[in-house]
Amino acid sequence: MEFWLGAAFVETGEMLGLAQAADRLGYDTVAISDHIFYTEYDSNYPYSDTGVPPYKPDTHWPDVWVTIGAMAAVTSRVKFATNVYIPVARDLFTVAKAVSTAAALSADRVRFGIGVGWCKDEFVQTGQDFHTRGKRLDDMIPALRTLWQGGMVSHHGPFYDFGPLSISPVPAQPVPVYVGGDSDAALRRAARIGDGWIGNRIYSEDQLGELLDRLSMFLKEQGRTLDDLRVIAPIGALPSVDLYRKWHDRGVDGTMAAPWWLATPAETEKYGTKRTGGLALKVATMERFAEEIISRM
């Protein structure tokens, strides 16, 4: 079982220390989230009953590729993922160059977690069409994979048409693409073109079982099985070795952890709450989780 560190809502100044701790403690991947700006959104946030996102105007959303480059420079082992990045809110070549540079600088430690996005406001400001975002993502992924091959390449799709041309640097190894989202459209996309699927919210065990059944059905349509797809699923249950072994046996390859959200009373008394404890609390809880869970797996 892989253990990905969920670093959403972490302040920018804590990112390098968090990555170094993850590198030292045996976490597989540091996953960071993406937003371009905050506003009084016209779009409804899909993961809350109110439609209001759970973050504020001063919540940090550092650029993911700049941050991954910086974290890669101070680590040697841990990998980095986006959970999730919205490539179709940007132009193709900006995305291609940013990801390929981060992959080259990190010695191929990048995992490309992607989604179609919910925030129309961001698409409007970047000049990208919100309503064709799913179809454009289906065309963008093969176009990106072509660009990342290196050399003079061409792609002629319904939305992206280029070549022959080349970008450099390119990754030495293919960048794994993890498709996020749990709608039928997202799961179909993961089954059709993904190297993996990544959950971008916390799932109860009942929800996760139902999700795996749907994903298996869509994979079967493509002549694939769960063995052909890396499944990363945040699980909404108290952490335990037995829990993770059970879901690993059912086809889940990795899960997401942010141990400071479950800090013990002793940890909060010593370091402060998850809102005030800063990097010291995060590292202390990461150490406990690594000792109690990761080392036993």
N, C-alpha and C positions, 0 to 999 in steps of 0.2 A: 504494500500500500504506500502510495506517495502522499506526503503531507505538504500541502501548499499553504503558505502563510498569506492570509488575506489582509492586505495592507491598505484597504480603503479607509479614508478619513484620518490617515496618519499625517501629521504635520511634516512639511517638506524637510525641515531641519533634522528630523529623526530618521529619515529614510536610509542614510548610509549606515548608521549604527544598527538599524534593524536588519539590513542586509548582511552586515558582518556577523551579527548574532545568528541569523539563519544559516549562514555558511558554516559557522563553527558547530552548530548544534544538530546538524543532520537534516534540516528541512530540505525538501526537494526543490521548491520553487517559491519565489516571492511574487505574488500577484498584485498588481496595482490597477486602479480604476481610472476612468477617463471622463472628464467633462471639459468643455471649452470655456464656458462662462456660466455665471449665475444671473438670472433675471426673474421677474415675476412671470413665470412661464405661462404661456397660453396652453401648452400641452399638459395633459394629465400624467402624473407619474404612475406607472402601471402596477407598482409593487406595494401600494398602500391603499387602504379603504377610502381615504380622503382625496387621493390624487395629488397630494402635496409631498414633495420629496423630503427625506429625512436629513437634510443638510441646509446650511445657512449661507448667506452671502460671503462670509469670511472662511468657509471651509476650504482647505487646501486641495486643489486639483493640479498638481504639477504636471508639466508635459511628460507623458509617459516615456518617450524615447530618450529625451535628455536625462530623465531620472534613471532609466535602465543603463544608459551609458555610464553615468556616475557610479551606480552601484556595482556594475561589472568591474570598474577600475579598482575597487577596494575589496573584491572577493575573488575566489578562484574556482569554486565548485558549484555553488547554488545557481539554479536557473531562474529566469525571469519571464513572467507572463503578463498579458493584459487581460483583465476581467471586468468588463470587456471594452475593447477599442471599437470605435465606429468608423471604419475606413471610408464608407460611402458618404460621410459628412465632409470628406476632403477629396482633393483630386488624386487621381491614380498615381502620378509620378512623385508627388510629395510623400505619399504613403510608402511607395516602393523604395525610395531612397532612405527614408528614416528607418524603416525596419531592416533593410539590408545593412546599413551602417551600424546599427545597434548589434545585429548578429555578428558582423565582422569583428567589432571591437570586443565582444564578449566571448569570442571563440565558440560561436554557435550555441549560446546558452539562452536563446530567445524562443518563447512559445507565443504564437500569434493568436490570442483569444479575441474573437470578433463577434459583432452583432449588427443588426440593422438599425438599432436605436429607436428610442421613443420620443426624443425631444425635437420636435419640428422647428422650434426656435433656433436651434444651432444650425440646422440645414439652411434656414432662411438667411442667416448671417454669413454663412460660408458660400452661398450661391449654389448649393447642391439641391437636386430635386428630391424632396421627401417622399413623394408618392411612388416613385420608381425604385426606392432604395433596395427592396428585396431582389428585384430583377437585376439591378446594377451590381449588387454584391455577388450574385451568381456568375456574372461576367467578370467582375473584378478579380476574384480569387484565381482563376486560371491565367488571367493577364499578369497578375503579380508573380505567380509561379514561373511563368515564362521569362519575365524580366530578371528574376533571381537566378536563372540558369547561367547568366553571363554570356558574353559574346553578342554578336549581332542577331537580334531576334525580332519576330513580328507576331502580332496578334490581331485578328480581325473578328470582332464580336459585335453584338447588337448595340453596345454602348461604348466600348473602348476599341479603337482601331488605330494601330500604329505599326511602324517599322518599315524597313529594318533599322534598328537602333540598339544601343547598349547603355547600361548603367554600370557604374563601378564605384565602390567595391560591391561584391556580391557574396552571399554566404558560402562557406565551403561545403555545408550540408544543407539539404532542404529545410526550410523553416516550417515546423509543424503548425498546422492551422486547426485551432479549436473553435468550433462554432458554439456560440452561447445562445441561450433562450430556451424556453420550454413549450412554446406553441407548436402546433403540428408543423407549421411552415419551417420553424427553426430546426426541429428534429429531423424533418425530411432533408433539409439542407446539410445537416451534420452527416446523415446517412449517405448522402449523395456525393459530397465533395470534401468532407472533413477528415482530418487525421485524428481528431478527437472531438468530444463534446464537453462543454464546461458549464456548470450551473452558476447563475449569477444572483441567486438568492438561496435561502436556507430551506431545505425540504424536510418535512416530517418523514418518518419511515414509511408510512402508508403512501404519501405522495411520491416518494422515491421509487417504491415498488411499481406503482402505476406508470411512472415516467419510463422506467426501464422496459416495461412491457411495450409501451408505444414506440420507444426507440428501437427495440428489437424487431417490431413489425415493419418499421420503415427500412431498417437495414436489410431485412429479408427481401424486400422489394428490389433492393440493389444487389442482391446476391452476396450479402455480407452478414456478419454476425457481430455480437458484442466483442468477440475476440479481435475483430479488425478495427476497433475504434477505442481510443483511450478515453475513458469516462472519468471526469473529475466532478464530484458531487458534494457540496456542503450538506452535512447531515444535522438535522435539528434534534439531537439527543445528547445526553451527557457523555463526554468522551470516555471510552474504555477500549481496551485491547479486544475484548470479545465483540463489541459493536463493529469495530473496523474490520475484524477478520470475517464476520458474518457478511458484510456488504462486499468485501473483496471477493468472497466466494461466489457472490451473486453477479459479479461483473463490474464492480466499481474499482477502478484502478487507483484513484486518489481522492482525497477530500481536502476541504479548506478548513484552516484553523486560525483563529485570532485569540490566543489564550487570555489576553488581558480583559476580554469581555466576561470571562469567568474567573476573575481574580478572587482568591480566598480572602476572608476577613484579615488574616495575618498579613497578607501581601498588601492590602489596601491600608492597613494601619501603618505599615512600614514605609510604603512608597507613595500613597495617595490613591485616589480613585482612578478609574479609566479615563476620566476627564482631566485629572490634575496630576496623575502620577508620571506622565511623560515617558521618556525612553527607559528609565530605570524600572518602572513597573512592567513595561512590555517585555524587556529582556528577562526579568525575574520569572514572569509567568511562562515565557517561552522555554526557559531552562527547566521548569517543573514539568511542562508538557512533554518535552524531549525525554526527560528521565522516566516519566510514568508511562508514556505511550510509545514514542518513536523508538526508543532503545529496546523495547520489548517486541517490536514488530520485526 
